[in-house]
Amino acid sequence: MTTDRHDGVWLNRRQAILGGAFLATAGVAAARVPSQHIDLLGKRKMEALIPNRIGQWSFYSKSGLVVPPADQLSDALYSQLLTRVYLSPDALPVMLLIAQSAGQTGVLQVHRPEYCYPAGGFTLSGRRILPVALPGSTLDATFLSAHADDRTEQILYWTRVGTDMPTTWAQQRWSVARANLKGDIPDAVMVRVSALTPDHDAGIAALTTFTRALFAAVPADVRRVLDIDAR
């Protein structure tokens, strides 16, 4: 009888300890669930913020760009998606895509060109980080080339996740995880400019010039939506 009573007490204590450990673990997990939404764009619409004239380029069309597949994932992914083609009498046409996710789920997956273009049948090459000088700051953008049977496109793009400017998919995921651990759900923006030309140098010249003109054409609060370090 005594042994059974001692065994029962030991089991009750063990259950209590395990139960307390599970509660503590659940408490820590609950404490780390992100709850504060960080959205630099807010209720503003990208269509109204990006002007129809950027430097020497003028708005021409909303079609003709390579975009993510229109499936349920991409439909749920973006809060706003702006696509425009700009023409200039003295420079290459430039295609602009700005994708914004308000981060309502806390899990951001901005479709980078490394995903979109191969899905559309393109082969990518020449990926490298290309610093673009802006007034008061430098934008570390990614440059690459996309090739298909009847189309060669030079691409320059960058992403902002919360207050970070990741240049790789791994850095992007880490930016989200780090913000979530602080209790934040960050928004994200991807900006992509591209030009149809097989000439790398001509493409880089047009795209960097257009990027500088884009930042000059919008006010400071919009510049920070596109690049947290912009002034």
Summary of the structure (lengths in Angstrom):
residues: 231
radius of gyration: 23.9
end to end distance: 79.1
largest distance: 98.5
contacts: 691
relative contact order: 0.17
helix: 37%
strand: 32%
